[in-house]
Amino acid sequence: MAVLRSLRVLLLALCVFMITAADGNSPVKVEEGRDVVLPCSLSSKENIESKLFDWKKEGKMEVFIYEGGLTYGNGYTGQDKQFVGRVSHFPEELKNSNASIKITKTKKSDSGNYTCDFPRLQPRQTFNIQLVVGQRVIVSVEEGGDAVLPCSLSTKENIENMVFDWKKDDQKEVFFYDKGKHYNKGRTGQDEHFKGRVFHFEDELKHGNASIKVTKTKMADNGSYTCIFPNKQISYIQLFVGAAPEPSVTILDQSKDWSLLHCVVKGASPKPAVEWRNSSGNIIQSKEAQVTERGGSYDIILQTTVTKTDNYSCVVTQEEIHHQTEAKIFVHISGASSKPSVTSLKSERGALLRCEVYGASPKPVVEWRDSSGNILQSEEPQVTERGGSYNIILQTTVTKTDHYSCVVTQEEIHHRSQTEIYVTPNGESSTGWIVAAVVSTLLVVGVVVQAVLVATGRTNCKKDEEKRETIKETESGLLPA
């Protein structure tokens, strides 16, 4: 009996040791979206192909079960929806006692405590694994600028008395904080590359903010950073130094029919794709890009010739760092509307006013207005377009005597032109009145001239008659010679 009791104690101690050893392992860490293997093996290395092992999360969520070849989706039901289609084991490794599983496409919600349980073994064996899934954040910065690498405890609790550790590429010590002690406050161990350039946000610690700022960034700062709260949380940050600044765009040359656009990108890393696009987002055919490289940074010049009035953009894209920037420029190609042509025609309801605009670019807004500036209700405009230029006809009917204007506005180029016409109640334009006035004046002048001529003629006739009478009286001796 004593021997049997001793064996039981020894087995119990061995079981406790195995569980403690498993529980003492460091958390399994993985970046969100990647696959992860949760390890579980018996120390005996016996064949477990005929055994039962069960994986659970937080002691209740069914993750994976294996029993003599049967698994979830292959004879068993009941797997938690969160894990359906994402968990598999290693069949060929079962003979080596390997009960590990792989979770694909990890999510933040996969983080937590997992158990690998052999319930039928004597004694029963259970292994504990902590999984920490960290979200990856991409930070881009121009070389020489400051970069803030974000990291906050999900609970937002005060971390002034906690520990968090920043590493680069899982090796270099970037920043370490331990209950108020850190590299900028006497603690040693920081990598030489980061000394004097990394700072945290003291006032934000009480809100769970463990972010750091890397100043005066260098190309060598490029890489993967981890922010670790031991046994709690891990965050992944990818820093890219060399994000392209906003490009410089200019009109290098132009005529009435075209403009040569010039885009300059400086100090971009990695090498970007540079494109000219119109306002619809369509890529415009350009000249061969001029590219120069220096120390891993790229300077690029891209030119294109355009023949239409539009807003154009030089777009710079760096796919590797998910970075895009652009600069816009407005180009006007001989399209400011000239003074519109207006006419007035009689109609049954008054006067039909017609306004015609030709060759306007960009497309203008055309309106009829009265002398008070009120916009008049008009017919639907007749619009035709050819090669980016617009011809527009707008008609309206008026019934009151007034000065009316056809106003043409192109907001994009800050241009406005107009033509005015005077219309009388019967629908005749001012031009008609002028003609009528001229005809009336001519008639009056004709009458006056005729009257003067008649009067003059009568006067002359009377004088001739008087002269003839005088001659006759002289000849008869009635008057002295």
KOLKE-97667 format. One record per residue (C-alpha): residue in one letter; x, y, z. Coordinates in steps of 0.02 Angstrom, whole numbers, plus 50000, padded with zeros to 5 digits. Example, Ala and Ser with C-alpha at 12.3 -4.5 7.8 and 13.67 -1.06 7.14 Angstrom:
BEGIN
<resn->a; c1->50615; c2->49775; c3->50390>
<resn->s; c1->50684; c2->49947; c3->50357>
This chain:
BEGIN
<resn->m; c1->50000; c2->50000; c3->50000>
<resn->a; c1->50139; c2->50120; c3->50042>
<resn->v; c1->50220; c2->50086; c3->49874>
<resn->l; c1->50056; c2->50114; c3->49784>
<resn->r; c1->50027; c2->50276; c3->49878>
<resn->s; c1->50201; c2->50333; c3->49832>
<resn->l; c1->50169; c2->50295; c3->49648>
<resn->r; c1->50008; c2->50396; c3->49653>
<resn->v; c1->50099; c2->50544; c3->49731>
<resn->l; c1->50236; c2->50529; c3->49601>
<resn->l; c1->50110; c2->50526; c3->49458>
<resn->l; c1->50017; c2->50674; c3->49531>
<resn->a; c1->50178; c2->50771; c3->49548>
<resn->l; c1->50224; c2->50729; c3->49369>
<resn->c; c1->50054; c2->50787; c3->49308>
<resn->v; c1->50068; c2->50950; c3->49405>
<resn->f; c1->50242; c2->50975; c3->49337>
<resn->m; c1->50186; c2->50949; c3->49156>
<resn->i; c1->50038; c2->51068; c3->49174>
<resn->t; c1->50144; c2->51197; c3->49264>
<resn->a; c1->50277; c2->51185; c3->49130>
<resn->a; c1->50147; c2->51210; c3->48994>
<resn->d; c1->50066; c2->51354; c3->49088>
<resn->g; c1->50234; c2->51436; c3->49111>
<resn->n; c1->50268; c2->51450; c3->48924>
<resn->s; c1->50270; c2->51623; c3->48847>
<resn->p; c1->50114; c2->51677; c3->48754>
<resn->v; c1->50100; c2->51631; c3->48571>
<resn->k; c1->50102; c2->51795; c3->48474>
<resn->v; c1->50043; c2->51824; c3->48297>
<resn->e; c1->50000; c2->51969; c3->48184>
<resn->e; c1->49817; c2->51986; c3->48140>
<resn->g; c1->49774; c2->51901; c3->47975>
<resn->r; c1->49917; c2->51776; c3->47982>
<resn->d; c1->49909; c2->51590; c3->48026>
<resn->v; c1->49965; c2->51526; c3->48196>
<resn->v; c1->50008; c2->51355; c3->48269>
<resn->l; c1->49955; c2->51319; c3->48449>
<resn->p; c1->50075; c2->51184; c3->48514>
<resn->c; c1->50020; c2->51032; c3->48614>
<resn->s; c1->50117; c2->50867; c3->48634>
<resn->l; c1->50127; c2->50731; c3->48765>
<resn->s; c1->50298; c2->50712; c3->48842>
<resn->s; c1->50284; c2->50523; c3->48820>
<resn->k; c1->50288; c2->50546; c3->48630>
<resn->e; c1->50165; c2->50400; c3->48615>
<resn->n; c1->50053; c2->50374; c3->48464>
<resn->i; c1->49888; c2->50467; c3->48490>
<resn->e; c1->49799; c2->50416; c3->48329>
<resn->s; c1->49670; c2->50319; c3->48430>
<resn->k; c1->49662; c2->50445; c3->48573>
<resn->l; c1->49542; c2->50588; c3->48613>
<resn->f; c1->49600; c2->50767; c3->48631>
<resn->d; c1->49491; c2->50922; c3->48642>
<resn->w; c1->49536; c2->51105; c3->48613>
<resn->k; c1->49434; c2->51240; c3->48697>
<resn->k; c1->49448; c2->51428; c3->48716>
<resn->e; c1->49413; c2->51508; c3->48885>
<resn->g; c1->49358; c2->51336; c3->48946>
<resn->k; c1->49193; c2->51335; c3->48849>
<resn->m; c1->49210; c2->51380; c3->48664>
<resn->e; c1->49235; c2->51223; c3->48560>
<resn->v; c1->49387; c2->51251; c3->48448>
<resn->f; c1->49436; c2->51076; c3->48389>
<resn->i; c1->49407; c2->50895; c3->48439>
<resn->y; c1->49491; c2->50735; c3->48383>
<resn->e; c1->49440; c2->50557; c3->48425>
<resn->g; c1->49509; c2->50407; c3->48331>
<resn->g; c1->49509; c2->50499; c3->48164>
<resn->l; c1->49346; c2->50593; c3->48186>
<resn->t; c1->49350; c2->50783; c3->48195>
<resn->y; c1->49234; c2->50933; c3->48176>
<resn->g; c1->49168; c2->50930; c3->47999>
<resn->n; c1->49215; c2->50747; c3->47984>
<resn->g; c1->49093; c2->50657; c3->48097>
<resn->y; c1->49074; c2->50783; c3->48238>
<resn->t; c1->48966; c2->50938; c3->48257>
<resn->g; c1->48966; c2->51075; c3->48387>
<resn->q; c1->49117; c2->51179; c3->48339>
<resn->d; c1->49100; c2->51363; c3->48385>
<resn->k; c1->49053; c2->51469; c3->48234>
<resn->q; c1->49205; c2->51580; c3->48260>
<resn->f; c1->49320; c2->51435; c3->48214>
<resn->v; c1->49222; c2->51343; c3->48079>
<resn->g; c1->49332; c2->51316; c3->47927>
<resn->r; c1->49486; c2->51395; c3->48008>
<resn->v; c1->49558; c2->51258; c3->48120>
<resn->s; c1->49655; c2->51103; c3->48068>
<resn->h; c1->49775; c2->50977; c3->48148>
<resn->f; c1->49928; c2->50881; c3->48087>
<resn->p; c1->49874; c2->50700; c3->48049>
<resn->e; c1->50049; c2->50639; c3->48006>
<resn->e; c1->50114; c2->50701; c3->48174>
<resn->l; c1->49988; c2->50607; c3->48281>
<resn->k; c1->50104; c2->50456; c3->48291>
<resn->n; c1->50231; c2->50570; c3->48374>
<resn->s; c1->50106; c2->50627; c3->48505>
<resn->n; c1->50080; c2->50797; c3->48420>
<resn->a; c1->49905; c2->50866; c3->48451>
<resn->s; c1->49947; c2->51043; c3->48392>
<resn->i; c1->49821; c2->51141; c3->48289>
<resn->k; c1->49834; c2->51280; c3->48161>
<resn->i; c1->49714; c2->51429; c3->48158>
<resn->t; c1->49712; c2->51519; c3->47992>
<resn->k; c1->49677; c2->51703; c3->47956>
<resn->t; c1->49684; c2->51753; c3->48139>
<resn->k; c1->49572; c2->51889; c3->48209>
<resn->k; c1->49588; c2->52001; c3->48360>
<resn->s; c1->49443; c2->51904; c3->48436>
<resn->d; c1->49549; c2->51745; c3->48431>
<resn->s; c1->49657; c2->51814; c3->48571>
<resn->g; c1->49632; c2->51722; c3->48736>
<resn->n; c1->49671; c2->51567; c3->48837>
<resn->y; c1->49661; c2->51396; c3->48753>
<resn->t; c1->49667; c2->51222; c3->48830>
<resn->c; c1->49723; c2->51060; c3->48747>
<resn->d; c1->49642; c2->50921; c3->48850>
<resn->f; c1->49668; c2->50732; c3->48852>
<resn->p; c1->49520; c2->50686; c3->48963>
<resn->r; c1->49540; c2->50495; c3->48954>
<resn->l; c1->49722; c2->50483; c3->48998>
<resn->q; c1->49767; c2->50423; c3->49171>
<resn->p; c1->49804; c2->50542; c3->49245>
<resn->r; c1->49709; c2->50669; c3->49139>
<resn->q; c1->49823; c2->50794; c3->49054>
<resn->t; c1->49779; c2->50973; c3->49008>
<resn->f; c1->49892; c2->51102; c3->48928>
<resn->n; c1->49863; c2->51290; c3->48930>
<resn->i; c1->49913; c2->51407; c3->48789>
<resn->q; c1->49888; c2->51593; c3->48782>
<resn->l; c1->49864; c2->51669; c3->48609>
<resn->v; c1->49893; c2->51853; c3->48579>
<resn->v; c1->49837; c2->51919; c3->48409>
<resn->g; c1->49905; c2->52092; c3->48372>
<resn->q; c1->49840; c2->52212; c3->48242>
<resn->r; c1->49967; c2->52280; c3->48117>
<resn->v; c1->49970; c2->52468; c3->48088>
<resn->i; c1->50067; c2->52547; c3->47946>
<resn->v; c1->50153; c2->52714; c3->47978>
<resn->s; c1->50233; c2->52813; c3->47836>
<resn->v; c1->50344; c2->52964; c3->47857>
<resn->e; c1->50461; c2->53069; c3->47751>
<resn->e; c1->50645; c2->53045; c3->47791>
<resn->g; c1->50697; c2->53167; c3->47927>
<resn->g; c1->50521; c2->53187; c3->47994>
<resn->d; c1->50453; c2->53125; c3->48160>
<resn->a; c1->50350; c2->52964; c3->48167>
<resn->v; c1->50223; c2->52919; c3->48302>
<resn->l; c1->50205; c2->52731; c3->48325>
<resn->p; c1->50034; c2->52699; c3->48403>
<resn->c; c1->50002; c2->52574; c3->48542>
<resn->s; c1->49865; c2->52574; c3->48675>
<resn->l; c1->49802; c2->52444; c3->48797>
<resn->s; c1->49630; c2->52390; c3->48737>
<resn->t; c1->49556; c2->52413; c3->48912>
<resn->k; c1->49615; c2->52596; c3->48914>
<resn->e; c1->49664; c2->52570; c3->49096>
<resn->n; c1->49803; c2->52667; c3->49183>
<resn->i; c1->49973; c2->52592; c3->49136>
<resn->e; c1->50084; c2->52705; c3->49242>
<resn->n; c1->50126; c2->52555; c3->49353>
<resn->m; c1->50137; c2->52427; c3->49212>
<resn->v; c1->50272; c2->52364; c3->49095>
<resn->f; c1->50277; c2->52384; c3->48907>
<resn->d; c1->50419; c2->52350; c3->48788>
<resn->w; c1->50453; c2->52414; c3->48611>
<resn->k; c1->50566; c2->52312; c3->48497>
<resn->k; c1->50618; c2->52326; c3->48314>
<resn->d; c1->50625; c2->52167; c3->48210>
<resn->d; c1->50605; c2->52069; c3->48374>
<resn->q; c1->50786; c2->52107; c3->48420>
<resn->k; c1->50832; c2->52289; c3->48443>
<resn->e; c1->50777; c2->52373; c3->48603>
<resn->v; c1->50685; c2->52533; c3->48554>
<resn->f; c1->50599; c2->52586; c3->48716>
<resn->f; c1->50563; c2->52499; c3->48881>
<resn->y; c1->50448; c2->52565; c3->49017>
<resn->d; c1->50436; c2->52486; c3->49190>
<resn->k; c1->50329; c2->52576; c3->49319>
<resn->g; c1->50404; c2->52746; c3->49285>
<resn->k; c1->50580; c2->52689; c3->49238>
<resn->h; c1->50632; c2->52698; c3->49056>
<resn->y; c1->50780; c2->52727; c3->48939>
<resn->n; c1->50766; c2->52915; c3->48949>
<resn->k; c1->50772; c2->52907; c3->49138>
<resn->g; c1->50930; c2->52811; c3->49180>
<resn->r; c1->50883; c2->52636; c3->49122>
<resn->t; c1->51015; c2->52549; c3->49014>
<resn->g; c1->50998; c2->52427; c3->48870>
<resn->q; c1->50929; c2->52536; c3->48731>
<resn->d; c1->50999; c2->52504; c3->48557>
<resn->e; c1->51127; c2->52636; c3->48508>
<resn->h; c1->51031; c2->52675; c3->48347>
<resn->f; c1->50883; c2->52744; c3->48447>
<resn->k; c1->50970; c2->52835; c3->48590>
<resn->g; c1->50906; c2->53012; c3->48613>
<resn->r; c1->50775; c2->52993; c3->48474>
<resn->v; c1->50631; c2->52897; c3->48557>
<resn->f; c1->50504; c2->52971; c3->48677>
<resn->h; c1->50339; c2->52916; c3->48755>
<resn->f; c1->50189; c2->53019; c3->48806>
<resn->e; c1->50197; c2->53036; c3->48995>
<resn->d; c1->50028; c2->53120; c3->49015>
<resn->e; c1->49939; c2->52986; c3->48912>
<resn->l; c1->49993; c2->52837; c3->49017>
<resn->k; c1->49840; c2->52853; c3->49128>
<resn->h; c1->49732; c2->52824; c3->48974>
<resn->g; c1->49823; c2->52665; c3->48925>
<resn->n; c1->49926; c2->52750; c3->48789>
<resn->a; c1->50098; c2->52671; c3->48764>
<resn->s; c1->50136; c2->52756; c3->48597>
<resn->i; c1->50310; c2->52820; c3->48559>
<resn->k; c1->50382; c2->52954; c3->48445>
<resn->v; c1->50538; c2->52921; c3->48342>
<resn->t; c1->50618; c2->53087; c3->48295>
<resn->k; c1->50728; c2->53132; c3->48146>
<resn->t; c1->50689; c2->52969; c3->48058>
<resn->k; c1->50819; c2->52884; c3->47949>
<resn->m; c1->50806; c2->52755; c3->47811>
<resn->a; c1->50879; c2->52630; c3->47935>
<resn->d; c1->50724; c2->52652; c3->48044>
<resn->n; c1->50622; c2->52556; c3->47916>
<resn->g; c1->50557; c2->52393; c3->47988>
<resn->s; c1->50434; c2->52299; c3->48098>
<resn->y; c1->50404; c2->52360; c3->48276>
<resn->t; c1->50313; c2->52271; c3->48417>
<resn->c; c1->50234; c2->52349; c3->48570>
<resn->i; c1->50217; c2->52215; c3->48703>
<resn->f; c1->50119; c2->52214; c3->48864>
<resn->p; c1->50184; c2->52049; c3->48939>
<resn->n; c1->50045; c2->51918; c3->48955>
<resn->k; c1->49917; c2->52046; c3->48900>
<resn->q; c1->49930; c2->52118; c3->48726>
<resn->i; c1->50045; c2->52142; c3->48578>
<resn->s; c1->50035; c2->52269; c3->48436>
<resn->y; c1->50128; c2->52265; c3->48270>
<resn->i; c1->50181; c2->52424; c3->48182>
<resn->q; c1->50266; c2->52433; c3->48013>
<resn->l; c1->50367; c2->52592; c3->47990>
<resn->f; c1->50410; c2->52653; c3->47816>
<resn->v; c1->50532; c2->52799; c3->47805>
<resn->g; c1->50535; c2->52882; c3->47635>
<resn->a; c1->50352; c2->52908; c3->47599>
<resn->a; c1->50339; c2->53022; c3->47449>
<resn->p; c1->50299; c2->53204; c3->47492>
<resn->e; c1->50164; c2->53295; c3->47394>
<resn->p; c1->50228; c2->53317; c3->47216>
<resn->s; c1->50261; c2->53486; c3->47136>
<resn->v; c1->50158; c2->53522; c3->46979>
<resn->t; c1->50175; c2->53665; c3->46854>
<resn->i; c1->50126; c2->53715; c3->46677>
<resn->l; c1->50294; c2->53712; c3->46591>
<resn->d; c1->50236; c2->53778; c3->46422>
<resn->q; c1->50072; c2->53814; c3->46334>
<resn->s; c1->49984; c2->53881; c3->46180>
<resn->k; c1->49804; c2->53918; c3->46140>
<resn->d; c1->49780; c2->53733; c3->46097>
<resn->w; c1->49885; c2->53637; c3->46225>
<resn->s; c1->49978; c2->53641; c3->46392>
<resn->l; c1->50135; c2->53546; c3->46444>
<resn->l; c1->50115; c2->53486; c3->46624>
<resn->h; c1->50268; c2->53452; c3->46733>
<resn->c; c1->50265; c2->53344; c3->46893>
<resn->v; c1->50416; c2->53325; c3->47010>
<resn->v; c1->50430; c2->53196; c3->47150>
<resn->k; c1->50580; c2->53201; c3->47267>
<resn->g; c1->50653; c2->53084; c3->47397>
<resn->a; c1->50528; c2->52941; c3->47382>
<resn->s; c1->50567; c2->52768; c3->47451>
<resn->p; c1->50518; c2->52638; c3->47400>
<resn->k; c1->50511; c2->52685; c3->47216>
<resn->p; c1->50337; c2->52753; c3->47178>
<resn->a; c1->50224; c2->52742; c3->47026>
<resn->v; c1->50188; c2->52917; c3->46957>
<resn->e; c1->50039; c2->52953; c3->46844>
<resn->w; c1->49946; c2->53102; c3->46770>
<resn->r; c1->49756; c2->53087; c3->46782>
<resn->n; c1->49609; c2->53193; c3->46727>
<resn->s; c1->49461; c2->53243; c3->46836>
<resn->s; c1->49374; c2->53078; c3->46794>
<resn->g; c1->49521; c2->52980; c3->46863>
<resn->n; c1->49576; c2->52917; c3->46693>
<resn->i; c1->49763; c2->52894; c3->46669>
<resn->i; c1->49836; c2->53011; c3->46536>
<resn->q; c1->49971; c2->52951; c3->46418>
<resn->s; c1->50134; c2->53036; c3->46469>
<resn->k; c1->50314; c2->53048; c3->46415>
<resn->e; c1->50444; c2->52926; c3->46480>
<resn->a; c1->50476; c2->52965; c3->46664>
<resn->q; c1->50647; c2->53037; c3->46710>
<resn->v; c1->50708; c2->52936; c3->46861>
<resn->t; c1->50862; c2->52963; c3->46969>
<resn->e; c1->50909; c2->52859; c3->47122>
<resn->r; c1->51021; c2->52904; c3->47268>
<resn->g; c1->51044; c2->52797; c3->47423>
<resn->g; c1->50879; c2->52706; c3->47400>
<resn->s; c1->50779; c2->52867; c3->47373>
<resn->y; c1->50702; c2->52913; c3->47206>
<resn->d; c1->50676; c2->53078; c3->47115>
<resn->i; c1->50552; c2->53068; c3->46970>
<resn->i; c1->50496; c2->53192; c3->46837>
<resn->l; c1->50342; c2->53155; c3->46731>
<resn->q; c1->50274; c2->53265; c3->46591>
<resn->t; c1->50117; c2->53258; c3->46486>
<resn->t; c1->50032; c2->53368; c3->46357>
<resn->v; c1->49845; c2->53403; c3->46373>
<resn->t; c1->49726; c2->53484; c3->46251>
<resn->k; c1->49566; c2->53503; c3->46353>
<resn->t; c1->49514; c2->53619; c3->46492>
<resn->d; c1->49506; c2->53515; c3->46653>
<resn->n; c1->49574; c2->53484; c3->46828>
<resn->y; c1->49727; c2->53371; c3->46815>
<resn->s; c1->49815; c2->53274; c3->46954>
<resn->c; c1->49990; c2->53204; c3->46972>
<resn->v; c1->49964; c2->53047; c3->47078>
<resn->v; c1->50109; c2->52963; c3->47170>
<resn->t; c1->50078; c2->52786; c3->47235>
<resn->q; c1->50189; c2->52675; c3->47343>
<resn->e; c1->50097; c2->52510; c3->47352>
<resn->e; c1->50219; c2->52428; c3->47474>
<resn->i; c1->50183; c2->52555; c3->47609>
<resn->h; c1->50001; c2->52587; c3->47562>
<resn->h; c1->50043; c2->52770; c3->47533>
<resn->q; c1->49971; c2->52888; c3->47402>
<resn->t; c1->49984; c2->53074; c3->47379>
<resn->e; c1->49940; c2->53194; c3->47238>
<resn->a; c1->49940; c2->53374; c3->47181>
<resn->k; c1->49809; c2->53457; c3->47069>
<resn->i; c1->49819; c2->53592; c3->46937>
<resn->f; c1->49684; c2->53675; c3->46832>
<resn->v; c1->49717; c2->53697; c3->46647>
<resn->h; c1->49617; c2->53811; c3->46534>
<resn->i; c1->49629; c2->53783; c3->46346>
<resn->s; c1->49559; c2->53934; c3->46250>
<resn->g; c1->49384; c2->53904; c3->46308>
<resn->a; c1->49325; c2->54061; c3->46398>
<resn->s; c1->49154; c2->54099; c3->46326>
<resn->s; c1->49145; c2->54249; c3->46211>
<resn->k; c1->49007; c2->54377; c3->46228>
<resn->p; c1->48843; c2->54285; c3->46194>
<resn->s; c1->48734; c2->54327; c3->46044>
<resn->v; c1->48555; c2->54380; c3->46086>
<resn->t; c1->48400; c2->54410; c3->45979>
<resn->s; c1->48217; c2->54450; c3->46007>
<resn->l; c1->48075; c2->54371; c3->45908>
<resn->k; c1->47889; c2->54407; c3->45917>
<resn->s; c1->47780; c2->54273; c3->45993>
<resn->e; c1->47597; c2->54255; c3->46039>
<resn->r; c1->47638; c2->54277; c3->46223>
<resn->g; c1->47761; c2->54422; c3->46209>
<resn->a; c1->47942; c2->54423; c3->46154>
<resn->l; c1->48046; c2->54264; c3->46132>
<resn->l; c1->48224; c2->54301; c3->46185>
<resn->r; c1->48361; c2->54187; c3->46116>
<resn->c; c1->48540; c2->54176; c3->46182>
<resn->e; c1->48677; c2->54082; c3->46091>
<resn->v; c1->48847; c2->54033; c3->46165>
<resn->y; c1->48981; c2->53948; c3->46061>
<resn->g; c1->49147; c2->53859; c3->46100>
<resn->a; c1->49143; c2->53877; c3->46290>
<resn->s; c1->49257; c2->53767; c3->46397>
<resn->p; c1->49233; c2->53720; c3->46535>
<resn->k; c1->49044; c2->53701; c3->46520>
<resn->p; c1->48962; c2->53866; c3->46571>
<resn->v; c1->48801; c2->53908; c3->46663>
<resn->v; c1->48687; c2->54014; c3->46552>
<resn->e; c1->48544; c2->54119; c3->46624>
<resn->w; c1->48422; c2->54254; c3->46570>
<resn->r; c1->48402; c2->54395; c3->46696>
<resn->d; c1->48298; c2->54553; c3->46707>
<resn->s; c1->48365; c2->54728; c3->46749>
<resn->s; c1->48346; c2->54689; c3->46936>
<resn->g; c1->48459; c2->54537; c3->46919>
<resn->n; c1->48318; c2->54411; c3->46943>
<resn->i; c1->48343; c2->54246; c3->46852>
<resn->l; c1->48202; c2->54213; c3->46728>
<resn->q; c1->48121; c2->54046; c3->46703>
<resn->s; c1->48183; c2->53980; c3->46535>
<resn->e; c1->48162; c2->53833; c3->46420>
<resn->e; c1->48275; c2->53681; c3->46434>
<resn->p; c1->48444; c2->53733; c3->46362>
<resn->q; c1->48500; c2->53655; c3->46199>
<resn->v; c1->48676; c2->53589; c3->46231>
<resn->t; c1->48801; c2->53512; c3->46111>
<resn->e; c1->48979; c2->53460; c3->46153>
<resn->r; c1->49129; c2->53430; c3->46040>
<resn->g; c1->49306; c2->53400; c3->46100>
<resn->g; c1->49272; c2->53473; c3->46271>
<resn->s; c1->49194; c2->53634; c3->46203>
<resn->y; c1->49010; c2->53675; c3->46227>
<resn->n; c1->48880; c2->53763; c3->46118>
<resn->i; c1->48724; c2->53815; c3->46213>
<resn->i; c1->48559; c2->53897; c3->46161>
<resn->l; c1->48442; c2->53963; c3->46294>
<resn->q; c1->48271; c2->54039; c3->46260>
<resn->t; c1->48143; c2->54128; c3->46370>
<resn->t; c1->47982; c2->54225; c3->46341>
<resn->v; c1->47952; c2->54396; c3->46420>
<resn->t; c1->47796; c2->54506; c3->46426>
<resn->k; c1->47861; c2->54666; c3->46506>
<resn->t; c1->47963; c2->54811; c3->46441>
<resn->d; c1->48136; c2->54799; c3->46519>
<resn->h; c1->48322; c2->54779; c3->46491>
<resn->y; c1->48361; c2->54591; c3->46486>
<resn->s; c1->48532; c2->54509; c3->46497>
<resn->c; c1->48598; c2->54338; c3->46446>
<resn->v; c1->48732; c2->54297; c3->46576>
<resn->v; c1->48864; c2->54161; c3->46545>
<resn->t; c1->48965; c2->54103; c3->46698>
<resn->q; c1->49116; c2->53984; c3->46707>
<resn->e; c1->49155; c2->53967; c3->46892>
<resn->e; c1->49309; c2->53857; c3->46869>
<resn->i; c1->49402; c2->53993; c3->46774>
<resn->h; c1->49318; c2->54140; c3->46862>
<resn->h; c1->49248; c2->54205; c3->46697>
<resn->r; c1->49083; c2->54291; c3->46660>
<resn->s; c1->49015; c2->54378; c3->46505>
<resn->q; c1->48844; c2->54447; c3->46459>
<resn->t; c1->48745; c2->54537; c3->46324>
<resn->e; c1->48597; c2->54653; c3->46356>
<resn->i; c1->48441; c2->54685; c3->46251>
<resn->y; c1->48297; c2->54808; c3->46274>
<resn->v; c1->48122; c2->54739; c3->46241>
<resn->t; c1->47956; c2->54835; c3->46227>
<resn->p; c1->47785; c2->54768; c3->46280>
<resn->n; c1->47741; c2->54715; c3->46100>
<resn->g; c1->47897; c2->54613; c3->46092>
<resn->e; c1->48003; c2->54727; c3->45981>
<resn->s; c1->48183; c2->54748; c3->46029>
<resn->s; c1->48273; c2->54915; c3->46047>
<resn->t; c1->48343; c2->54889; c3->45873>
<resn->g; c1->48165; c2->54896; c3->45801>
<resn->w; c1->48131; c2->55058; c3->45892>
<resn->i; c1->48287; c2->55136; c3->45823>
<resn->v; c1->48236; c2->55092; c3->45646>
<resn->a; c1->48060; c2->55161; c3->45676>
<resn->a; c1->48131; c2->55320; c3->45750>
<resn->v; c1->48247; c2->55344; c3->45602>
<resn->v; c1->48105; c2->55318; c3->45477>
<resn->s; c1->47993; c2->55439; c3->45573>
<resn->t; c1->48130; c2->55567; c3->45579>
<resn->l; c1->48160; c2->55551; c3->45394>
<resn->l; c1->47975; c2->55573; c3->45360>
<resn->v; c1->47966; c2->55729; c3->45467>
<resn->v; c1->48121; c2->55800; c3->45387>
<resn->g; c1->48045; c2->55766; c3->45215>
<resn->v; c1->47885; c2->55856; c3->45258>
<resn->v; c1->47978; c2->56006; c3->45328>
<resn->v; c1->48091; c2->56016; c3->45176>
<resn->q; c1->47942; c2->56004; c3->45061>
<resn->a; c1->47851; c2->56142; c3->45155>
<resn->v; c1->48003; c2->56255; c3->45148>
<resn->l; c1->48024; c2->56224; c3->44963>
<resn->v; c1->47840; c2->56262; c3->44930>
<resn->a; c1->47846; c2->56420; c3->45035>
<resn->t; c1->48004; c2->56477; c3->44950>
<resn->g; c1->47930; c2->56444; c3->44780>
<resn->r; c1->47774; c2->56544; c3->44820>
<resn->t; c1->47879; c2->56691; c3->44881>
<resn->n; c1->47986; c2->56691; c3->44726>
<resn->c; c1->47831; c2->56683; c3->44614>
<resn->k; c1->47753; c2->56833; c3->44704>
<resn->k; c1->47913; c2->56934; c3->44683>
<resn->d; c1->47918; c2->56894; c3->44497>
<resn->e; c1->47737; c2->56947; c3->44477>
<resn->e; c1->47768; c2->57112; c3->44567>
<resn->k; c1->47920; c2->57143; c3->44457>
<resn->r; c1->47821; c2->57113; c3->44298>
<resn->e; c1->47684; c2->57236; c3->44357>
<resn->t; c1->47812; c2->57372; c3->44391>
<resn->i; c1->47886; c2->57355; c3->44216>
<resn->k; c1->47715; c2->57369; c3->44138>
<resn->e; c1->47671; c2->57530; c3->44237>
<resn->t; c1->47837; c2->57610; c3->44189>
<resn->e; c1->47812; c2->57574; c3->44008>
<resn->s; c1->47637; c2->57654; c3->44010>
<resn->g; c1->47705; c2->57817; c3->44089>
<resn->l; c1->47614; c2->57794; c3->44253>
<resn->l; c1->47778; c2->57787; c3->44346>
<resn->p; c1->47935; c2->57889; c3->44321>
<resn->a; c1->48075; c2->57801; c3->44230>
